[in-house]
Every structure is written in C-alpha cells, then in structure tokens.
Amino acid sequence: MLAVLLIGIVHDRKLMREAQVNIAIRWFVGYSLHEQLPHHSSLKRIRQRWGEERFRKIFKRTVEACLKAKVATAEVVHIDASLIRANVSWDSLTEQHVLDVLSEIRRG
C-alpha cells in the first residue's frame, strides 16, 4: 500500500498491472523479476479481513515509520520528471489514500 501511495495508484488491478512491468515496484515489495505476483483480489481480501480501522492504523503506522526513518520526506515532489520543492502533509495524504482505497473496496 505504501508503494501505491507513493506512485498514486488506488486500484488493485492497476497496481498489479503496473507491478508486472515496473521493476521499482517489484524491488520495493521484495519480488524478483521472475517471481509470480499475487492476484489483485488477494490485496482486497486482506484489507477486508483486517477491517477498515485496522487497515487505517497499519497504514498510518507504516507511513509514520518511513518518515521517522527518513525514507520519505515532505520536502521534494517529482511531477512529470520536474523537481519542485513542496511542503507535503503526510497525514492528509495518508488519510486521503486510505479513504480512496476503502471507497474502491466498497464499490468492488
């Protein structure tokens, strides 16, 4: 889920299609080039099993840990290969992403 937040994908199907061809996503989540990725429905079932509140807490803790470890900062944003300075609110980005993902689950 952290990978999809960072690249702006909400839909599980789109994430798995992108992961098929994007080496960076595979590396980030620990899959080799020849390793089969999970079916997109697995992600949805895991989140449903956790429940909305647990998913929200786990995701927020993950983002907080990345910020604390300086894996992510709120200083620079890349848009269409342009580098710009930014003051990003990770709390609002995280919350909005969680809401988008949960909304997608409810529709699906």
Contacts in CASP RR format, 6 or more apart in sequence:
PFRMAT RR
TARGET T0000
AUTHOR 0000-0000-0000
METHOD contacts of the structure
MODEL  1
MLAVLLIGIVHDRKLMREAQVNIAIRWFVGYSLHEQLPHHSSLKRIRQRW
GEERFRKIFKRTVEACLKAKVATAEVVHIDASLIRANVSWDSLTEQHVLD
VLSEIRRG
1 59 0 8 1.000
1 62 0 8 1.000
1 97 0 8 1.000
1 101 0 8 1.000
2 28 0 8 1.000
2 59 0 8 1.000
2 62 0 8 1.000
2 63 0 8 1.000
2 66 0 8 1.000
3 15 0 8 1.000
3 25 0 8 1.000
3 28 0 8 1.000
3 29 0 8 1.000
4 10 0 8 1.000
4 15 0 8 1.000
4 97 0 8 1.000
4 101 0 8 1.000
5 63 0 8 1.000
5 93 0 8 1.000
5 94 0 8 1.000
5 97 0 8 1.000
6 72 0 8 1.000
7 18 0 8 1.000
7 25 0 8 1.000
8 97 0 8 1.000
9 15 0 8 1.000
9 18 0 8 1.000
10 97 0 8 1.000
10 100 0 8 1.000
10 101 0 8 1.000
10 104 0 8 1.000
11 104 0 8 1.000
12 40 0 8 1.000
12 41 0 8 1.000
12 43 0 8 1.000
12 44 0 8 1.000
12 104 0 8 1.000
13 40 0 8 1.000
15 25 0 8 1.000
15 40 0 8 1.000
15 43 0 8 1.000
16 37 0 8 1.000
16 38 0 8 1.000
16 39 0 8 1.000
16 40 0 8 1.000
16 43 0 8 1.000
18 25 0 8 1.000
19 25 0 8 1.000
19 26 0 8 1.000
19 29 0 8 1.000
19 31 0 8 1.000
19 37 0 8 1.000
20 37 0 8 1.000
23 33 0 8 1.000
26 32 0 8 1.000
26 33 0 8 1.000
26 35 0 8 1.000
26 37 0 8 1.000
31 37 0 8 1.000
44 105 0 8 1.000
44 108 0 8 1.000
47 55 0 8 1.000
47 101 0 8 1.000
47 102 0 8 1.000
47 105 0 8 1.000
48 105 0 8 1.000
50 58 0 8 1.000
52 102 0 8 1.000
55 98 0 8 1.000
55 101 0 8 1.000
55 102 0 8 1.000
56 98 0 8 1.000
56 102 0 8 1.000
59 94 0 8 1.000
59 97 0 8 1.000
59 98 0 8 1.000
60 94 0 8 1.000
60 95 0 8 1.000
60 98 0 8 1.000
63 72 0 8 1.000
63 90 0 8 1.000
63 94 0 8 1.000
66 72 0 8 1.000
67 73 0 8 1.000
67 74 0 8 1.000
67 90 0 8 1.000
72 90 0 8 1.000
74 86 0 8 1.000
74 87 0 8 1.000
74 88 0 8 1.000
74 89 0 8 1.000
74 90 0 8 1.000
75 85 0 8 1.000
75 86 0 8 1.000
75 87 0 8 1.000
76 83 0 8 1.000
76 84 0 8 1.000
76 85 0 8 1.000
76 86 0 8 1.000
77 84 0 8 1.000
77 85 0 8 1.000
77 86 0 8 1.000
77 88 0 8 1.000
END
